[in-house]
Amino acid sequence: MIALSRYFYSLVAVGLIATALPASAALVAADDFDDADGTLLDGKAPDVGANWRVTQGGGDLDVQGGVLDTTGAGRTGFLDFAGGKALGAGELLTMRLTTQDPSGSNFFSGGYAGFSFFEGSDASEVMFIGDTGGGEFWGLDQTLVGGTTLSTNNDPDATAVFTYSFDSGAYALTIDGAVELSGTGTANLAVDRFRFVNGGGGDLIMDSLAVDISTEVPEPASVVTVVLAFTGLAVVLRGRRA
């Protein structure tokens, strides 16, 4: 009976640990543009995700030197998440991208240029990250924040990391390791595609892109559950050795 009880409690402990620990992140969209020079973006297979769809200015938009440079015209391109995935309950969206300064130094200009997430269709933009056109700094716009929200950073050669919690609406934008914008915005935005865009007055160079979806880090109560589960498992194992 004692052996059976120990077996039962060990199973319970392992189960609690498995359910309380966060799952690993899964890439849903990624591209490092390492294609041959001259590869047109429209229809190109990314590293992760559906094929690129260029809906504006795609006739001559191609990969050159391992980057995507939109200089010369207004451009719009979509990348749907792999497998039709959409952000959902209990999940965290993370976008990591690197940008370079366009030849005309007009990423931050009188126009707009940046990166967006859409929910359900190409007409439903809910998050924008970049030069909003309302100020020449890294900023956020659309449903997420309910209006233009600007940082004081205008570095075009940057590593940008953006995170968004589906459940709480908490967001953060980090540029080159420093948190520039953070807060709580609109929750439950089930984004399922990425877009880059620039108008006639702004350009951008994208060096690399990675978007992943992960399970949220456990709340404090879940962390306590993990600790108790590990403690219980240790007691069981110690009892087996006795």
N, C-alpha and C positions, 0 to 999 in steps of 0.2 A: 504493500500500500504506500509506504514511504517513497519507494522508487517511482511509482506511478505518479505521485503528487509532484515530485521533483521534475519529472518529464513534462507534466501538464504546465507547471509554472515556467519552465524554460521555453515552452512553445508560446505562452502568453507574452513573456518578455521579448522574445524575438519578434513577435507580431507587432508589439507596441513600438519597438525600435524601427521596424520597416515602415510603419504608417506615419511615424512622426518625423523621420528624416526627409529632407527635400530631395526631389528627383534631380538628376543632372539636366543641364540645359540641352536643348535640341535646336540646331540651326534650321531656320526656315527660309532664309534668303542670304546669299553671299556671292561675292564676285571680287576677284583681285585684278581683273582685266589683264591677264597675262597672255592674251591671245596675240596672234600675229598682227603686225601693223596693217591697218587697212580693213580689219574685220568690222563689218557693219554691226552696229548694236542691235538694230531691229531684227528679231528672230534668233539672236545669239543665245546659246545656252550658257547660263551662269554656272558658278560652282555649285550653288544650291538654289532651288526654286524653279518656277516655270520659265520658259523662254522670255527674254525681254520683249516688251511691246512698246515701240516708240510711236506716239500718237501726234507728235508735232516735231517738225524739223529733222526727220530721220533720214532723209535722202543721202546726206553726206556725213552723218554722225557715226564715227568709227573709233576704234581703239588705236591709239598711237603712243608708243613708248611706255606701255604698261599702265596707261591712265585713260580716263574718259574726260575729254575736254569739250565743253559745249560752246566755246567761243565762236561767234559769228552769226548766231541767230537764236531766236527763242526755241527752246527744246523741252519736250516732255517725254518721260519714259517710265513705264510701270514694270514692276517685278512682283508677280503673285507668289505668295508663300508656298513652299513645297507641300504637295499632297492636299492642297486646299485647306490647310490649317488656318484657324482663326484663334486669336487670343480669347481665353475664357476664364471662368471662375478659378480662383486660386493660383493664377499664373502671373508671371512677370515678363514684360517685354524689354529686351535690351538691344539697342542699336549701337554698333561701333563703326565709325568710318573715319578715313583719313582724307583730307583735302589739301589741295595746293593752290597757290596764288595764280590766277589766270594771267595771260600775257599782258592784258590791259589793266591789270590790278583792279578789276571791277566786280569782284565777288560781292564786296560791300560797296554799293553804288546807289544811284538814284532809283535803280530798278530793284527786282527781287530775284533771289536764287536760293534754292534750298531743297529740303528733303521732307517728304510727307508720308503719313500713313492713312489708309482709307479703310472704310468699313462697308463691305458688301458690294460696292460697285465703284467704278471709276469716277462717279459723280459725287461720292460721299467722302470728302476730305475731312478728317477729324483732328489731325495733328500736323503741324508744320514746324520744322526746325531749320534755322538758317537766317538769311537776310530776308526779313519779312516785307521789305519795301517801305516800312514805316520808320526806319531808322537803320543806320549803317553799323549794326552790331549783331552778334549772334542773338537770336530771339526765338520765341515760341508764339504760335498763333492757332486759330481755329477753335473747335469745340472744346478741346482739352482745357484751355485757359480762358475761353470766353472773350478773347480780345488779344491784341498785341502785347507781349511781355518781353522787354528787352534786357539784355545784360549790358555790361560795359566792355565786353571783349570783342574786338574786331580783327582777330588774327585769321587770315585766310589759309595759312599753312598750319593746319591743326589736326589733332586727334580728338574727335568728338564722341562722347558716350552719352546716350540718352536712355533713361529707364522709365518705365511706366507700370504701375500696379493696376491690374484690372479691377480688383475688389475695392480698393480704397481711392483710386485716382491719384495716388501720390506719384510725383514725377521728379526727375532731376536731370539737369544737363551739365555735363562736365566737359570742359575744354582744356586739353593739355594737362590733365590731372587736377584741375581746380574746379570746384563746383561753382558754376556761374548763376544757375537758376534752379530753384527747387520749391516745392509746395504741394498742395493738394488740389487737383483739378477735377474734371468730370470723370466719374467712375464708369465701369462697364462698357468701355469702347472696344468692341470685338473686331479689332483691325485684322485684315487678312492680305494686305498688299502694301508694297513700298513704291514710292514715286520720287524721282528727281525732277526738278523743273527750274527753268529760268526764263525771265522775260527778255525783251529786246535790250533792256538797259542793264542787265546783269549777267554774268557768266559764272561757271563753276568748273573746277577740276576735281573729279573723284578718283582717288588712288585705290581705295579698297572699301568694301562694305561687308558687314556681317550683322545679321539680325537673328537673335535666338529667343526662344520662349522657354522659361523654366518654371518650376513650381516655386511659389513664394517661400522664403526662409521662414521656419516655424515661429509662431508667436511664443512669448515667454512660457505660457502654459504648456505648449508642446515640448519646449526644451526641458521643462521639469519632468514631463512624461518620459522623455528619453533618458534623463538621469536616473529616474526611478527604475526604468526598465533595465538599464545596464546594472544598477545595484542589485536588482532581483536576480538577474542572470548570474552575476558574480556569486551571490549567495548559493544559488543552486549548484553551480560548478564547484564551489568550495565544499558543499555538502557531499558531492559525488566523490571528491578526493578523500574525504574523511573516512 
